[in-house]
Amino acid sequence: MTKHTVKDTCLKMIKEGDDIGKVISFLKESKFSIIESMKIIREIYGISLAESKFQVVSHPSWKKIVAGHQKLHDELEDLITKASEKGDGAS
């Protein structure tokens, strides 16, 4: 399925009364990545990237993926914080 086709399907789902959760589930089932899903949600709902990210990453269908990346995210945040405290210019 192309991005264009998926966007059309998402818009049809919204028109038929499906909520954002069902649209996010559809994107996941359609094998779109979390980043691609955030972009599509942002485009079709006209919301900010931050809101789109919140909606997608907090959705149950992405729970395992998000949890799996959380450790790496936390470690990177710690490294950046430590580097900026040392003045290493990593920030």
N, C-alpha and C positions, 0 to 999 in steps of 0.2 A: 504494500500500500504506500502510495506516495504521500508526502506531507500535504499536498494540496487536497487529495482525496480524503485524507484523515480530517483535515480542517473542515471540509464540507460535511463530513459525517458528524463531527462534533457540533457544528452549528445546527444541524438537523436534530440532534439529540436535545440540544438546549431549547430549540423551538417546540419540541414535543414535550418539554417539561422536565427533562432529566436535570439533576443538579450537578454541581461541579465535581462531586465525588464520583458519580457514574462516568463522567467524561474522563476523569483521571484514570479510573479503572480501565476504561476502553483504551486509552493511550498505552498503558502498561501492557495490556493484553495484546495490543497491536505491535509490540516489541520496540516501542520508542524508548529511548534512553531517558533518564531523569532530566537531563539538560534539555533535550528536545521537547519533552513534555512541558517543562517550565516555559519554554519559548512559545509553544502552541497555546497554552493556557493564558499566557500574557496577551498574545495577539487576539484570541477570540473573546476574551472577557474585558480587554482594555484596562487591565490592572497593572500596577507597578511590578517590576521584576522581583522586588522583595516580597510582595504579597503572593505573587505566583510561586516563588520558591517555598514560602510558608505552606501554601495550599498543597503543593505536590509532596514535599518531604514529610509533611505531617499526615499524609494519607496512608491508611493501613496497607495498601498494596505495595508501598515502597519501604515499609518498616524494616525488613531484613537488609535491604541494600543500604539504607541510611545508617543502621546500626553497625554494619560492617565497615563503613567508612568513617565512623565517628572517632575511633582511636587514632587513625591517621590525621584527621582534622585537628584533634586535640594536641597531638605531638607537634604538628606544624605551627599551631598557634603558640605553643610553649617555646619553640625554637625562635620564632620571630620576636616574641616578648623578651626572651633572654638576650638576643642579639641587639635589640634596640636599647635595652638597659645598659649593655656594654658599649654602645655607640658604634657597633659594627656596620651600621648603615644598611641593614637588611630590611628595614621597614619602608 
